[in-house]
Amino acid sequence: MDDSRQHTVLDGQPANEHVGLEAAPVLYTAGQAANLLQVRESWLRRRAAQRLVPCTFLGKHLRFSRADLEQIVADAARPAVGARRSSRSDTGAAHRPLRQSHSGSRTGSRRFA
C-alpha cells in the first residue's frame, strides 16, 4: 500500500470509492473527539448531554463532526489578558502569625479530651 495516500481504506477500497462517503462528513466518537481536543471523555460527554457543545446523537450514540470540534475550540478561546493580580500582598497573609484566642491557644488548633 502506498504511504502517500490520504484516504481511509474500508474493506480494501479507498473511502472515497464507497457510495456516498465522499460527500458525508467524518464523525468522531466521544473518545476520539476527546483525544483530539485533549480533554477527558467524561467532560466532553457531560457537556454534550447538557447541550453545551455542538454534537450529533445518532439514536443514543454521541458523535462529533470536524465542524463541531472546531466550534468547541472557537467557543473556548478567550482573548489574552494582562497578568492576574494576587489578592494577597507579598508581605501580608503568608507571613502573618495565627491569631491568639483568649485561652492562649492558636485559632484553628483542636484540643482532644
N, C-alpha and C positions, 0 to 999 in steps of 0.2 A: 504494500500500500504506500502511496506517495505521501510523505510527511507534509508537503506543501499544501495539501487540501485543507480547506477551512470548513467544509460541511460535515455535519454529523452523519455517521453511517448507521442506517437502520436496516436490518435484515439483509446486509450485504450490498445495499444500494445507497448512494448519497441521499440525504434527507430531501433535497430539492427535487428529486425524481419521484417521490411519493405524491400521490394525488392530493392536491390541496395544501400540502405542507409548506410550499414556497411562500404563500400569502399569509399563513397563520403565524401569529406571534408565538414566541417561545414562552412557555410558562414554567416557573420555578416552584418547587415545593417550599414549604416554610423553612425547612432545614437548609436547602440550597440558597434561598434568599438571605437567611440569617448569616450564612457563611460569607456570601458576597458583601453584605453590609457590615460584617464583623460585629454582630450583636448576638445576644443569646436568642435561641429559637423561642424560648418561653416568652421573652419580651415581645418579640415580633407577633407571636400568636395572640398574646393578650391584647396588644394594640389593635390587631386586625379584628378580633372578636368584639372589641368596643367601637369598631368602625372609625378608629383614629388614624389609620393609614390606608391608602388605597390598596385594594386586593380584589380577588375574584374567588367566589365559592362555587365550585363545580359539585353540586349536591352538598355533601358535608366536607368535601376536600378543598382545602385552602391552597390557592395558587397565587403567584405574583408574576406579572409581566415585567419586561425590562422597563417599560414606561412607569409602572408602579414603583419600582425600585428607584428610578431617577427622581420621581416625585417625593418619595420618602426622604431622600438625601436633600433635595431642594428645600423641603419644608423644615428640615432640621438645621439648615445652615443659618448661622447667626453672624451679623457683622462683628468685626473685631472692635473691641473697646479698649480703653486705657487700662492700666493696671488696677486691680481691685485694691481698695483701701482696707486695711485691717481695722477692726473695731477696737483692738487693744493697742495701747501705745507700747513702744519698745521697753520702757522702764516701768510700766504700770502693773497690770494684773498678774503677770507671770512671776514677779519678784515680791509681791505683797504677802506678808505672813497671814495665816488664818486668824480670824477674829477670836478673841478670848471670850468665853461665856462668863457669867457671874461666878460659876463654881470653879473657874480656873482651868477647866479642860477646853481643849480646842473644839470649835464648832465642827460638826460632821463626824467626830470620832464617837464610837459607841462603847458603852460600858456594858459588860455582860455580868449578870448576877450569878 
